[in-house]
Amino acid sequence: MLGNLLGGFIVILVGMNLMPTIADQVEASRTGQYTAGGTNVTGASGTIVGLVPLFYALGIMSAGVALCVGGLRNAGVM
């Protein structure tokens, strides 16, 4: 139980510490910050690339919650 709870908190902690890096790289890919000629990410593909940080945050949250709920279920609390 305690291992699953700690694992869930560690997943959330590490994932949220990586969130600014992911958001910066997504923004750099959309604006063409590191290329001389700009970028080809426009229209629908630009919108989808812009949603990457949201889906990353949802994945980290769901993984952490699943680990914590699994630990609580094994302990008989849930």
mmCIF file of the N, C-alpha and C atoms, coordinates in Angstrom:
data_MODEL
# 
_entry.id   MODEL 
# 
loop_
_atom_site.group_PDB 
_atom_site.id 
_atom_site.type_symbol 
_atom_site.label_atom_id 
_atom_site.label_alt_id 
_atom_site.label_comp_id 
_atom_site.label_asym_id 
_atom_site.label_entity_id 
_atom_site.label_seq_id 
_atom_site.pdbx_PDB_ins_code 
_atom_site.Cartn_x 
_atom_site.Cartn_y 
_atom_site.Cartn_z 
_atom_site.occupancy 
_atom_site.B_iso_or_equiv 
_atom_site.pdbx_formal_charge 
_atom_site.auth_seq_id 
_atom_site.auth_comp_id 
_atom_site.auth_asym_id 
_atom_site.auth_atom_id 
_atom_site.pdbx_PDB_model_num 
ATOM 1   N N  . MET A 1 1  ? 0.817   -1.182 0.000   1.00 0.00 ? 1  MET A N  1 
ATOM 2   C CA . MET A 1 1  ? 0.000   0.000  0.000   1.00 0.00 ? 1  MET A CA 1 
ATOM 3   C C  . MET A 1 1  ? 0.866   1.253  0.000   1.00 0.00 ? 1  MET A C  1 
ATOM 4   N N  . LEU A 1 2  ? 1.775   1.337  0.929   1.00 0.00 ? 2  LEU A N  1 
ATOM 5   C CA . LEU A 1 2  ? 2.608   2.532  1.041   1.00 0.00 ? 2  LEU A CA 1 
ATOM 6   C C  . LEU A 1 2  ? 3.480   2.704  -0.193  1.00 0.00 ? 2  LEU A C  1 
ATOM 7   N N  . GLY A 1 3  ? 3.962   1.592  -0.750  1.00 0.00 ? 3  GLY A N  1 
ATOM 8   C CA . GLY A 1 3  ? 4.780   1.665  -1.956  1.00 0.00 ? 3  GLY A CA 1 
ATOM 9   C C  . GLY A 1 3  ? 4.006   2.217  -3.141  1.00 0.00 ? 3  GLY A C  1 
ATOM 10  N N  . ASN A 1 4  ? 2.753   1.805  -3.274  1.00 0.00 ? 4  ASN A N  1 
ATOM 11  C CA . ASN A 1 4  ? 1.925   2.323  -4.368  1.00 0.00 ? 4  ASN A CA 1 
ATOM 12  C C  . ASN A 1 4  ? 1.605   3.804  -4.177  1.00 0.00 ? 4  ASN A C  1 
ATOM 13  N N  . LEU A 1 5  ? 1.331   4.194  -2.953  1.00 0.00 ? 5  LEU A N  1 
ATOM 14  C CA . LEU A 1 5  ? 1.048   5.610  -2.698  1.00 0.00 ? 5  LEU A CA 1 
ATOM 15  C C  . LEU A 1 5  ? 2.267   6.474  -2.990  1.00 0.00 ? 5  LEU A C  1 
ATOM 16  N N  . LEU A 1 6  ? 3.426   6.031  -2.498  1.00 0.00 ? 6  LEU A N  1 
ATOM 17  C CA . LEU A 1 6  ? 4.651   6.783  -2.775  1.00 0.00 ? 6  LEU A CA 1 
ATOM 18  C C  . LEU A 1 6  ? 4.972   6.788  -4.261  1.00 0.00 ? 6  LEU A C  1 
ATOM 19  N N  . GLY A 1 7  ? 4.752   5.661  -4.921  1.00 0.00 ? 7  GLY A N  1 
ATOM 20  C CA . GLY A 1 7  ? 4.985   5.602  -6.365  1.00 0.00 ? 7  GLY A CA 1 
ATOM 21  C C  . GLY A 1 7  ? 4.096   6.573  -7.116  1.00 0.00 ? 7  GLY A C  1 
ATOM 22  N N  . GLY A 1 8  ? 2.846   6.677  -6.729  1.00 0.00 ? 8  GLY A N  1 
ATOM 23  C CA . GLY A 1 8  ? 1.930   7.625  -7.361  1.00 0.00 ? 8  GLY A CA 1 
ATOM 24  C C  . GLY A 1 8  ? 2.370   9.064  -7.169  1.00 0.00 ? 8  GLY A C  1 
ATOM 25  N N  . PHE A 1 9  ? 2.799   9.392  -5.954  1.00 0.00 ? 9  PHE A N  1 
ATOM 26  C CA . PHE A 1 9  ? 3.260   10.757 -5.707  1.00 0.00 ? 9  PHE A CA 1 
ATOM 27  C C  . PHE A 1 9  ? 4.555   11.051 -6.448  1.00 0.00 ? 9  PHE A C  1 
ATOM 28  N N  . ILE A 1 10 ? 5.438   10.072 -6.569  1.00 0.00 ? 10 ILE A N  1 
ATOM 29  C CA . ILE A 1 10 ? 6.687   10.276 -7.302  1.00 0.00 ? 10 ILE A CA 1 
ATOM 30  C C  . ILE A 1 10 ? 6.411   10.468 -8.784  1.00 0.00 ? 10 ILE A C  1 
ATOM 31  N N  . VAL A 1 11 ? 5.477   9.690  -9.336  1.00 0.00 ? 11 VAL A N  1 
ATOM 32  C CA . VAL A 1 11 ? 5.114   9.855  -10.754 1.00 0.00 ? 11 VAL A CA 1 
ATOM 33  C C  . VAL A 1 11 ? 4.578   11.262 -10.988 1.00 0.00 ? 11 VAL A C  1 
ATOM 34  N N  . ILE A 1 12 ? 3.707   11.732 -10.119 1.00 0.00 ? 12 ILE A N  1 
ATOM 35  C CA . ILE A 1 12 ? 3.155   13.078 -10.279 1.00 0.00 ? 12 ILE A CA 1 
ATOM 36  C C  . ILE A 1 12 ? 4.238   14.134 -10.107 1.00 0.00 ? 12 ILE A C  1 
ATOM 37  N N  . LEU A 1 13 ? 5.110   13.965 -9.137  1.00 0.00 ? 13 LEU A N  1 
ATOM 38  C CA . LEU A 1 13 ? 6.162   14.940 -8.878  1.00 0.00 ? 13 LEU A CA 1 
ATOM 39  C C  . LEU A 1 13 ? 7.133   15.052 -10.047 1.00 0.00 ? 13 LEU A C  1 
ATOM 40  N N  . VAL A 1 14 ? 7.620   13.926 -10.543 1.00 0.00 ? 14 VAL A N  1 
ATOM 41  C CA . VAL A 1 14 ? 8.562   13.945 -11.667 1.00 0.00 ? 14 VAL A CA 1 
ATOM 42  C C  . VAL A 1 14 ? 7.875   14.440 -12.927 1.00 0.00 ? 14 VAL A C  1 
ATOM 43  N N  . GLY A 1 15 ? 6.659   13.987 -13.171 1.00 0.00 ? 15 GLY A N  1 
ATOM 44  C CA . GLY A 1 15 ? 5.938   14.419 -14.358 1.00 0.00 ? 15 GLY A CA 1 
ATOM 45  C C  . GLY A 1 15 ? 5.671   15.909 -14.377 1.00 0.00 ? 15 GLY A C  1 
ATOM 46  N N  . MET A 1 16 ? 5.290   16.473 -13.254 1.00 0.00 ? 16 MET A N  1 
ATOM 47  C CA . MET A 1 16 ? 5.018   17.904 -13.219 1.00 0.00 ? 16 MET A CA 1 
ATOM 48  C C  . MET A 1 16 ? 6.299   18.728 -13.264 1.00 0.00 ? 16 MET A C  1 
ATOM 49  N N  . ASN A 1 17 ? 7.419   18.179 -12.808 1.00 0.00 ? 17 ASN A N  1 
ATOM 50  C CA . ASN A 1 17 ? 8.687   18.886 -12.958 1.00 0.00 ? 17 ASN A CA 1 
ATOM 51  C C  . ASN A 1 17 ? 9.150   18.914 -14.407 1.00 0.00 ? 17 ASN A C  1 
ATOM 52  N N  . LEU A 1 18 ? 8.721   17.947 -15.210 1.00 0.00 ? 18 LEU A N  1 
ATOM 53  C CA . LEU A 1 18 ? 9.065   17.931 -16.625 1.00 0.00 ? 18 LEU A CA 1 
ATOM 54  C C  . LEU A 1 18 ? 8.078   18.725 -17.485 1.00 0.00 ? 18 LEU A C  1 
ATOM 55  N N  . MET A 1 19 ? 6.972   19.143 -16.914 1.00 0.00 ? 19 MET A N  1 
ATOM 56  C CA . MET A 1 19 ? 5.942   19.856 -17.675 1.00 0.00 ? 19 MET A CA 1 
ATOM 57  C C  . MET A 1 19 ? 6.442   21.140 -18.331 1.00 0.00 ? 19 MET A C  1 
ATOM 58  N N  . PRO A 1 20 ? 7.207   22.012 -17.652 1.00 0.00 ? 20 PRO A N  1 
ATOM 59  C CA . PRO A 1 20 ? 7.684   23.225 -18.330 1.00 0.00 ? 20 PRO A CA 1 
ATOM 60  C C  . PRO A 1 20 ? 8.595   22.921 -19.520 1.00 0.00 ? 20 PRO A C  1 
ATOM 61  N N  . THR A 1 21 ? 9.392   21.883 -19.416 1.00 0.00 ? 21 THR A N  1 
ATOM 62  C CA . THR A 1 21 ? 10.264  21.510 -20.524 1.00 0.00 ? 21 THR A CA 1 
ATOM 63  C C  . THR A 1 21 ? 9.443   21.083 -21.726 1.00 0.00 ? 21 THR A C  1 
ATOM 64  N N  . ILE A 1 22 ? 8.419   20.297 -21.501 1.00 0.00 ? 22 ILE A N  1 
ATOM 65  C CA . ILE A 1 22 ? 7.563   19.840 -22.596 1.00 0.00 ? 22 ILE A CA 1 
ATOM 66  C C  . ILE A 1 22 ? 6.827   21.020 -23.210 1.00 0.00 ? 22 ILE A C  1 
ATOM 67  N N  . ALA A 1 23 ? 6.311   21.907 -22.386 1.00 0.00 ? 23 ALA A N  1 
ATOM 68  C CA . ALA A 1 23 ? 5.594   23.071 -22.911 1.00 0.00 ? 23 ALA A CA 1 
ATOM 69  C C  . ALA A 1 23 ? 6.518   23.979 -23.715 1.00 0.00 ? 23 ALA A C  1 
ATOM 70  N N  . ASP A 1 24 ? 7.757   24.169 -23.253 1.00 0.00 ? 24 ASP A N  1 
ATOM 71  C CA . ASP A 1 24 ? 8.709   24.991 -23.996 1.00 0.00 ? 24 ASP A CA 1 
ATOM 72  C C  . ASP A 1 24 ? 9.053   24.372 -25.344 1.00 0.00 ? 24 ASP A C  1 
ATOM 73  N N  . GLN A 1 25 ? 9.248   23.071 -25.385 1.00 0.00 ? 25 GLN A N  1 
ATOM 74  C CA . GLN A 1 25 ? 9.595   22.406 -26.641 1.00 0.00 ? 25 GLN A CA 1 
ATOM 75  C C  . GLN A 1 25 ? 8.426   22.412 -27.615 1.00 0.00 ? 25 GLN A C  1 
ATOM 76  N N  . VAL A 1 26 ? 7.213   22.270 -27.108 1.00 0.00 ? 26 VAL A N  1 
ATOM 77  C CA . VAL A 1 26 ? 6.038   22.339 -27.982 1.00 0.00 ? 26 VAL A CA 1 
ATOM 78  C C  . VAL A 1 26 ? 5.917   23.731 -28.575 1.00 0.00 ? 26 VAL A C  1 
ATOM 79  N N  . GLU A 1 27 ? 6.099   24.753 -27.754 1.00 0.00 ? 27 GLU A N  1 
ATOM 80  C CA . GLU A 1 27 ? 6.013   26.121 -28.260 1.00 0.00 ? 27 GLU A CA 1 
ATOM 81  C C  . GLU A 1 27 ? 7.124   26.418 -29.254 1.00 0.00 ? 27 GLU A C  1 
ATOM 82  N N  . ALA A 1 28 ? 8.320   25.903 -28.994 1.00 0.00 ? 28 ALA A N  1 
ATOM 83  C CA . ALA A 1 28 ? 9.424   26.095 -29.935 1.00 0.00 ? 28 ALA A CA 1 
ATOM 84  C C  . ALA A 1 28 ? 9.148   25.397 -31.262 1.00 0.00 ? 28 ALA A C  1 
ATOM 85  N N  . SER A 1 29 ? 8.500   24.253 -31.210 1.00 0.00 ? 29 SER A N  1 
ATOM 86  C CA . SER A 1 29 ? 8.194   23.550 -32.466 1.00 0.00 ? 29 SER A CA 1 
ATOM 87  C C  . SER A 1 29 ? 7.091   24.258 -33.242 1.00 0.00 ? 29 SER A C  1 
ATOM 88  N N  . ARG A 1 30 ? 6.198   24.925 -32.552 1.00 0.00 ? 30 ARG A N  1 
ATOM 89  C CA . ARG A 1 30 ? 5.118   25.635 -33.244 1.00 0.00 ? 30 ARG A CA 1 
ATOM 90  C C  . ARG A 1 30 ? 5.593   26.944 -33.838 1.00 0.00 ? 30 ARG A C  1 
ATOM 91  N N  . THR A 1 31 ? 6.507   27.624 -33.176 1.00 0.00 ? 31 THR A N  1 
ATOM 92  C CA . THR A 1 31 ? 6.943   28.938 -33.656 1.00 0.00 ? 31 THR A CA 1 
ATOM 93  C C  . THR A 1 31 ? 8.174   28.858 -34.538 1.00 0.00 ? 31 THR A C  1 
ATOM 94  N N  . GLY A 1 32 ? 8.834   27.712 -34.599 1.00 0.00 ? 32 GLY A N  1 
ATOM 95  C CA . GLY A 1 32 ? 10.050  27.606 -35.396 1.00 0.00 ? 32 GLY A CA 1 
ATOM 96  C C  . GLY A 1 32 ? 11.217  28.341 -34.769 1.00 0.00 ? 32 GLY A C  1 
ATOM 97  N N  . GLN A 1 33 ? 11.292  28.318 -33.468 1.00 0.00 ? 33 GLN A N  1 
ATOM 98  C CA . GLN A 1 33 ? 12.302  29.072 -32.738 1.00 0.00 ? 33 GLN A CA 1 
ATOM 99  C C  . GLN A 1 33 ? 13.719  28.629 -33.081 1.00 0.00 ? 33 GLN A C  1 
ATOM 100 N N  . TYR A 1 34 ? 13.929  27.346 -33.349 1.00 0.00 ? 34 TYR A N  1 
ATOM 101 C CA . TYR A 1 34 ? 15.278  26.840 -33.577 1.00 0.00 ? 34 TYR A CA 1 
ATOM 102 C C  . TYR A 1 34 ? 15.591  26.636 -35.056 1.00 0.00 ? 34 TYR A C  1 
ATOM 103 N N  . THR A 1 35 ? 14.685  27.034 -35.942 1.00 0.00 ? 35 THR A N  1 
ATOM 104 C CA . THR A 1 35 ? 14.941  26.877 -37.370 1.00 0.00 ? 35 THR A CA 1 
ATOM 105 C C  . THR A 1 35 ? 14.981  28.242 -38.034 1.00 0.00 ? 35 THR A C  1 
ATOM 106 N N  . ALA A 1 36 ? 15.755  28.357 -39.103 1.00 0.00 ? 36 ALA A N  1 
ATOM 107 C CA . ALA A 1 36 ? 15.920  29.639 -39.775 1.00 0.00 ? 36 ALA A CA 1 
ATOM 108 C C  . ALA A 1 36 ? 14.698  29.991 -40.621 1.00 0.00 ? 36 ALA A C  1 
ATOM 109 N N  . GLY A 1 37 ? 14.045  28.993 -41.223 1.00 0.00 ? 37 GLY A N  1 
ATOM 110 C CA . GLY A 1 37 ? 12.951  29.273 -42.140 1.00 0.00 ? 37 GLY A CA 1 
ATOM 111 C C  . GLY A 1 37 ? 11.578  29.217 -41.519 1.00 0.00 ? 37 GLY A C  1 
ATOM 112 N N  . GLY A 1 38 ? 11.465  29.121 -40.247 1.00 0.00 ? 38 GLY A N  1 
ATOM 113 C CA . GLY A 1 38 ? 10.163  29.002 -39.603 1.00 0.00 ? 38 GLY A CA 1 
ATOM 114 C C  . GLY A 1 38 ? 9.756   27.551 -39.453 1.00 0.00 ? 38 GLY A C  1 
ATOM 115 N N  . THR A 1 39 ? 8.474   27.304 -39.508 1.00 0.00 ? 39 THR A N  1 
ATOM 116 C CA . THR A 1 39 ? 7.985   25.951 -39.287 1.00 0.00 ? 39 THR A CA 1 
ATOM 117 C C  . THR A 1 39 ? 6.820   25.651 -40.222 1.00 0.00 ? 39 THR A C  1 
ATOM 118 N N  . ASN A 1 40 ? 6.578   24.384 -40.453 1.00 0.00 ? 40 ASN A N  1 
ATOM 119 C CA . ASN A 1 40 ? 5.454   23.955 -41.270 1.00 0.00 ? 40 ASN A CA 1 
ATOM 120 C C  . ASN A 1 40 ? 4.269   23.510 -40.429 1.00 0.00 ? 40 ASN A C  1 
ATOM 121 N N  . VAL A 1 41 ? 4.305   23.745 -39.131 1.00 0.00 ? 41 VAL A N  1 
ATOM 122 C CA . VAL A 1 41 ? 3.225   23.314 -38.253 1.00 0.00 ? 41 VAL A CA 1 
ATOM 123 C C  . VAL A 1 41 ? 2.184   24.427 -38.220 1.00 0.00 ? 41 VAL A C  1 
ATOM 124 N N  . THR A 1 42 ? 1.161   24.277 -39.063 1.00 0.00 ? 42 THR A N  1 
ATOM 125 C CA . THR A 1 42 ? 0.107   25.278 -39.140 1.00 0.00 ? 42 THR A CA 1 
ATOM 126 C C  . THR A 1 42 ? -1.244  24.568 -39.191 1.00 0.00 ? 42 THR A C  1 
ATOM 127 N N  . GLY A 1 43 ? -2.292  25.328 -39.019 1.00 0.00 ? 43 GLY A N  1 
ATOM 128 C CA . GLY A 1 43 ? -3.638  24.788 -39.146 1.00 0.00 ? 43 GLY A CA 1 
ATOM 129 C C  . GLY A 1 43 ? -3.966  23.747 -38.094 1.00 0.00 ? 43 GLY A C  1 
ATOM 130 N N  . ALA A 1 44 ? -4.547  22.640 -38.577 1.00 0.00 ? 44 ALA A N  1 
ATOM 131 C CA . ALA A 1 44 ? -4.984  21.586 -37.666 1.00 0.00 ? 44 ALA A CA 1 
ATOM 132 C C  . ALA A 1 44 ? -3.810  20.921 -36.961 1.00 0.00 ? 44 ALA A C  1 
ATOM 133 N N  . SER A 1 45 ? -2.705  20.735 -37.672 1.00 0.00 ? 45 SER A N  1 
ATOM 134 C CA . SER A 1 45 ? -1.543  20.107 -37.029 1.00 0.00 ? 45 SER A CA 1 
ATOM 135 C C  . SER A 1 45 ? -0.972  21.004 -35.939 1.00 0.00 ? 45 SER A C  1 
ATOM 136 N N  . GLY A 1 46 ? -1.021  22.305 -36.122 1.00 0.00 ? 46 GLY A N  1 
ATOM 137 C CA . GLY A 1 46 ? -0.575  23.221 -35.068 1.00 0.00 ? 46 GLY A CA 1 
ATOM 138 C C  . GLY A 1 46 ? -1.459  23.150 -33.839 1.00 0.00 ? 46 GLY A C  1 
ATOM 139 N N  . THR A 1 47 ? -2.754  22.984 -34.071 1.00 0.00 ? 47 THR A N  1 
ATOM 140 C CA . THR A 1 47 ? -3.685  22.848 -32.954 1.00 0.00 ? 47 THR A CA 1 
ATOM 141 C C  . THR A 1 47 ? -3.425  21.558 -32.181 1.00 0.00 ? 47 THR A C  1 
ATOM 142 N N  . ILE A 1 48 ? -3.200  20.475 -32.911 1.00 0.00 ? 48 ILE A N  1 
ATOM 143 C CA . ILE A 1 48 ? -2.952  19.187 -32.251 1.00 0.00 ? 48 ILE A CA 1 
ATOM 144 C C  . ILE A 1 48 ? -1.640  19.222 -31.482 1.00 0.00 ? 48 ILE A C  1 
ATOM 145 N N  . VAL A 1 49 ? -0.604  19.811 -32.078 1.00 0.00 ? 49 VAL A N  1 
ATOM 146 C CA . VAL A 1 49 ? 0.681   19.923 -31.376 1.00 0.00 ? 49 VAL A CA 1 
ATOM 147 C C  . VAL A 1 49 ? 0.523   20.795 -30.138 1.00 0.00 ? 49 VAL A C  1 
ATOM 148 N N  . GLY A 1 50 ? -0.312  21.813 -30.208 1.00 0.00 ? 50 GLY A N  1 
ATOM 149 C CA . GLY A 1 50 ? -0.550  22.670 -29.051 1.00 0.00 ? 50 GLY A CA 1 
ATOM 150 C C  . GLY A 1 50 ? -1.250  21.955 -27.908 1.00 0.00 ? 50 GLY A C  1 
ATOM 151 N N  . LEU A 1 51 ? -1.932  20.860 -28.202 1.00 0.00 ? 51 LEU A N  1 
ATOM 152 C CA . LEU A 1 51 ? -2.633  20.098 -27.159 1.00 0.00 ? 51 LEU A CA 1 
ATOM 153 C C  . LEU A 1 51 ? -1.749  19.052 -26.483 1.00 0.00 ? 51 LEU A C  1 
ATOM 154 N N  . VAL A 1 52 ? -0.521  18.893 -26.941 1.00 0.00 ? 52 VAL A N  1 
ATOM 155 C CA . VAL A 1 52 ? 0.377   17.891 -26.353 1.00 0.00 ? 52 VAL A CA 1 
ATOM 156 C C  . VAL A 1 52 ? 0.574   18.108 -24.848 1.00 0.00 ? 52 VAL A C  1 
ATOM 157 N N  . PRO A 1 53 ? 0.837   19.339 -24.357 1.00 0.00 ? 53 PRO A N  1 
ATOM 158 C CA . PRO A 1 53 ? 0.988   19.502 -22.900 1.00 0.00 ? 53 PRO A CA 1 
ATOM 159 C C  . PRO A 1 53 ? -0.260  19.106 -22.109 1.00 0.00 ? 53 PRO A C  1 
ATOM 160 N N  . LEU A 1 54 ? -1.431  19.361 -22.668 1.00 0.00 ? 54 LEU A N  1 
ATOM 161 C CA . LEU A 1 54 ? -2.662  18.969 -21.987 1.00 0.00 ? 54 LEU A CA 1 
ATOM 162 C C  . LEU A 1 54 ? -2.743  17.456 -21.850 1.00 0.00 ? 54 LEU A C  1 
ATOM 163 N N  . PHE A 1 55 ? -2.499  16.738 -22.933 1.00 0.00 ? 55 PHE A N  1 
ATOM 164 C CA . PHE A 1 55 ? -2.572  15.276 -22.882 1.00 0.00 ? 55 PHE A CA 1 
ATOM 165 C C  . PHE A 1 55 ? -1.460  14.696 -22.013 1.00 0.00 ? 55 PHE A C  1 
ATOM 166 N N  . TYR A 1 56 ? -0.298  15.345 -21.993 1.00 0.00 ? 56 TYR A N  1 
ATOM 167 C CA . TYR A 1 56 ? 0.783   14.898 -21.113 1.00 0.00 ? 56 TYR A CA 1 
ATOM 168 C C  . TYR A 1 56 ? 0.348   15.042 -19.648 1.00 0.00 ? 56 TYR A C  1 
ATOM 169 N N  . ALA A 1 57 ? -0.225  16.183 -19.304 1.00 0.00 ? 57 ALA A N  1 
ATOM 170 C CA . ALA A 1 57 ? -0.667  16.406 -17.924 1.00 0.00 ? 57 ALA A CA 1 
ATOM 171 C C  . ALA A 1 57 ? -1.776  15.427 -17.539 1.00 0.00 ? 57 ALA A C  1 
ATOM 172 N N  . LEU A 1 58 ? -2.705  15.162 -18.458 1.00 0.00 ? 58 LEU A N  1 
ATOM 173 C CA . LEU A 1 58 ? -3.767  14.199 -18.169 1.00 0.00 ? 58 LEU A CA 1 
ATOM 174 C C  . LEU A 1 58 ? -3.209  12.792 -17.982 1.00 0.00 ? 58 LEU A C  1 
ATOM 175 N N  . GLY A 1 59 ? -2.211  12.421 -18.774 1.00 0.00 ? 59 GLY A N  1 
ATOM 176 C CA . GLY A 1 59 ? -1.593  11.103 -18.631 1.00 0.00 ? 59 GLY A CA 1 
ATOM 177 C C  . GLY A 1 59 ? -0.853  10.955 -17.316 1.00 0.00 ? 59 GLY A C  1 
ATOM 178 N N  . ILE A 1 60 ? -0.111  11.978 -16.923 1.00 0.00 ? 60 ILE A N  1 
ATOM 179 C CA . ILE A 1 60 ? 0.610   11.938 -15.648 1.00 0.00 ? 60 ILE A CA 1 
ATOM 180 C C  . ILE A 1 60 ? -0.380  11.858 -14.488 1.00 0.00 ? 60 ILE A C  1 
ATOM 181 N N  . MET A 1 61 ? -1.439  12.653 -14.565 1.00 0.00 ? 61 MET A N  1 
ATOM 182 C CA . MET A 1 61 ? -2.431  12.634 -13.495 1.00 0.00 ? 61 MET A CA 1 
ATOM 183 C C  . MET A 1 61 ? -3.107  11.275 -13.390 1.00 0.00 ? 61 MET A C  1 
ATOM 184 N N  . SER A 1 62 ? -3.503  10.721 -14.525 1.00 0.00 ? 62 SER A N  1 
ATOM 185 C CA . SER A 1 62 ? -4.207  9.437  -14.473 1.00 0.00 ? 62 SER A CA 1 
ATOM 186 C C  . SER A 1 62 ? -3.287  8.307  -14.009 1.00 0.00 ? 62 SER A C  1 
ATOM 187 N N  . ALA A 1 63 ? -2.012  8.348  -14.379 1.00 0.00 ? 63 ALA A N  1 
ATOM 188 C CA . ALA A 1 63 ? -1.077  7.321  -13.910 1.00 0.00 ? 63 ALA A CA 1 
ATOM 189 C C  . ALA A 1 63 ? -0.873  7.412  -12.399 1.00 0.00 ? 63 ALA A C  1 
ATOM 190 N N  . GLY A 1 64 ? -0.709  8.623  -11.894 1.00 0.00 ? 64 GLY A N  1 
ATOM 191 C CA . GLY A 1 64 ? -0.544  8.796  -10.447 1.00 0.00 ? 64 GLY A CA 1 
ATOM 192 C C  . GLY A 1 64 ? -1.770  8.395  -9.668  1.00 0.00 ? 64 GLY A C  1 
ATOM 193 N N  . VAL A 1 65 ? -2.936  8.771  -10.150 1.00 0.00 ? 65 VAL A N  1 
ATOM 194 C CA . VAL A 1 65 ? -4.183  8.417  -9.465  1.00 0.00 ? 65 VAL A CA 1 
ATOM 195 C C  . VAL A 1 65 ? -4.398  6.909  -9.502  1.00 0.00 ? 65 VAL A C  1 
ATOM 196 N N  . ALA A 1 66 ? -4.093  6.274  -10.633 1.00 0.00 ? 66 ALA A N  1 
ATOM 197 C CA . ALA A 1 66 ? -4.267  4.821  -10.733 1.00 0.00 ? 66 ALA A CA 1 
ATOM 198 C C  . ALA A 1 66 ? -3.357  4.091  -9.749  1.00 0.00 ? 66 ALA A C  1 
ATOM 199 N N  . LEU A 1 67 ? -2.118  4.546  -9.601  1.00 0.00 ? 67 LEU A N  1 
ATOM 200 C CA . LEU A 1 67 ? -1.222  3.915  -8.628  1.00 0.00 ? 67 LEU A CA 1 
ATOM 201 C C  . LEU A 1 67 ? -1.741  4.097  -7.197  1.00 0.00 ? 67 LEU A C  1 
ATOM 202 N N  . CYS A 1 68 ? -2.180  5.301  -6.874  1.00 0.00 ? 68 CYS A N  1 
ATOM 203 C CA . CYS A 1 68 ? -2.686  5.550  -5.518  1.00 0.00 ? 68 CYS A CA 1 
ATOM 204 C C  . CYS A 1 68 ? -3.958  4.759  -5.233  1.00 0.00 ? 68 CYS A C  1 
ATOM 205 N N  . VAL A 1 69 ? -4.880  4.710  -6.175  1.00 0.00 ? 69 VAL A N  1 
ATOM 206 C CA . VAL A 1 69 ? -6.118  3.963  -5.980  1.00 0.00 ? 69 VAL A CA 1 
ATOM 207 C C  . VAL A 1 69 ? -5.829  2.474  -5.858  1.00 0.00 ? 69 VAL A C  1 
ATOM 208 N N  . GLY A 1 70 ? -4.869  1.975  -6.641  1.00 0.00 ? 70 GLY A N  1 
ATOM 209 C CA . GLY A 1 70 ? -4.484  0.565  -6.523  1.00 0.00 ? 70 GLY A CA 1 
ATOM 210 C C  . GLY A 1 70 ? -3.931  0.244  -5.150  1.00 0.00 ? 70 GLY A C  1 
ATOM 211 N N  . GLY A 1 71 ? -3.127  1.131  -4.610  1.00 0.00 ? 71 GLY A N  1 
ATOM 212 C CA . GLY A 1 71 ? -2.603  0.928  -3.257  1.00 0.00 ? 71 GLY A CA 1 
ATOM 213 C C  . GLY A 1 71 ? -3.670  0.958  -2.199  1.00 0.00 ? 71 GLY A C  1 
ATOM 214 N N  . LEU A 1 72 ? -4.600  1.888  -2.326  1.00 0.00 ? 72 LEU A N  1 
ATOM 215 C CA . LEU A 1 72 ? -5.691  1.964  -1.356  1.00 0.00 ? 72 LEU A CA 1 
ATOM 216 C C  . LEU A 1 72 ? -6.633  0.762  -1.478  1.00 0.00 ? 72 LEU A C  1 
ATOM 217 N N  . ARG A 1 73 ? -6.832  0.282  -2.696  1.00 0.00 ? 73 ARG A N  1 
ATOM 218 C CA . ARG A 1 73 ? -7.698  -0.885 -2.893  1.00 0.00 ? 73 ARG A CA 1 
ATOM 219 C C  . ARG A 1 73 ? -7.053  -2.134 -2.271  1.00 0.00 ? 73 ARG A C  1 
ATOM 220 N N  . ASN A 1 74 ? -5.735  -2.270 -2.427  1.00 0.00 ? 74 ASN A N  1 
ATOM 221 C CA . ASN A 1 74 ? -5.044  -3.420 -1.825  1.00 0.00 ? 74 ASN A CA 1 
ATOM 222 C C  . ASN A 1 74 ? -5.107  -3.379 -0.304  1.00 0.00 ? 74 ASN A C  1 
ATOM 223 N N  . ALA A 1 75 ? -5.152  -2.180 0.250   1.00 0.00 ? 75 ALA A N  1 
ATOM 224 C CA . ALA A 1 75 ? -5.218  -2.053 1.705   1.00 0.00 ? 75 ALA A CA 1 
ATOM 225 C C  . ALA A 1 75 ? -6.648  -2.211 2.236   1.00 0.00 ? 75 ALA A C  1 
ATOM 226 N N  . GLY A 1 76 ? -7.623  -2.232 1.335   1.00 0.00 ? 76 GLY A N  1 
ATOM 227 C CA . GLY A 1 76 ? -9.000  -2.402 1.763   1.00 0.00 ? 76 GLY A CA 1 
ATOM 228 C C  . GLY A 1 76 ? -9.698  -1.108 2.110   1.00 0.00 ? 76 GLY A C  1 
ATOM 229 N N  . VAL A 1 77 ? -9.104  0.013  1.806   1.00 0.00 ? 77 VAL A N  1 
ATOM 230 C CA . VAL A 1 77 ? -9.718  1.296  2.108   1.00 0.00 ? 77 VAL A CA 1 
ATOM 231 C C  . VAL A 1 77 ? -10.779 1.635  1.070   1.00 0.00 ? 77 VAL A C  1 
ATOM 232 N N  . MET A 1 78 ? -10.538 1.275  -0.171  1.00 0.00 ? 78 MET A N  1 
ATOM 233 C CA . MET A 1 78 ? -11.510 1.568  -1.255  1.00 0.00 ? 78 MET A CA 1 
ATOM 234 C C  . MET A 1 78 ? -12.115 0.276  -1.748  1.00 0.00 ? 78 MET A C  1 
# 
